[in-house]
Amino acid sequence: MEAGAISMRYAKALMNFALDAQKEDLIYQSAYILSESLISQPRLKQVLVSPILPVKEKRTLMITASGGEENVCPEFKRFIDLVLQERRESYLQFMMMMYLDLYRKHKHIGTATLITAVPVDQAIEDRIKETASHLLHAKMELSTAVDSSIEGGFIFDIDGYRLDASIATQLKRVKKQFIDKNRRIV
């Protein structure tokens, strides 16, 4: 069975279980933290799929990466136990990402990323979230990142669409235009 099908099946099962238990918000927080941990620490995934590490230690590691023993609800712990019992640790990151998508669709939450060359203050972030929420008729989650390589301007990703108003991209376009024009001359 392909990784996407397995991950989606587990994510849907977790979503249905969370909705029945009315713990979808708590599970979302744990899934978000676990997903971020798996992305930011690639070695964590390698350790989780290792056959040498005992299941008990894998469970402890997963719960710690999800926010800690006191912050993870019992329903999410049951899900982790199921994943470990079925030996599906290698799909965990995809399961979490799919659960996050299912939760956002269920709760009508849009996601956006703002990449700038310098940090943006909170007032601008709030204004962007408010404007995007109003236009999309959905609650917005905005994450910001600082990338000095764009040299100025911004890159705004919202629900699969990208608005690239960075200086670096504009310079690349101008350079490409000059190169294309010079090729026609020669």
Secondary structure as GFF3:
##gff-version 3
##sequence-region A 1 186
A	DSSP	alpha_helix	3	21	.	.	.	ID=ss1
A	DSSP	alpha_helix	24	40	.	.	.	ID=ss2
A	DSSP	alpha_helix	42	48	.	.	.	ID=ss3
A	DSSP	alpha_helix	55	65	.	.	.	ID=ss4
A	DSSP	alpha_helix	74	85	.	.	.	ID=ss5
A	DSSP	three_ten_helix	89	91	.	.	.	ID=ss6
A	DSSP	alpha_helix	92	107	.	.	.	ID=ss7
A	DSSP	beta_strand	109	116	.	.	.	ID=ss8
A	DSSP	alpha_helix	122	136	.	.	.	ID=ss9
A	DSSP	beta_strand	139	146	.	.	.	ID=ss10
A	DSSP	three_ten_helix	148	150	.	.	.	ID=ss11
A	DSSP	beta_strand	153	158	.	.	.	ID=ss12
A	DSSP	beta_strand	161	166	.	.	.	ID=ss13
A	DSSP	alpha_helix	167	185	.	.	.	ID=ss14
###
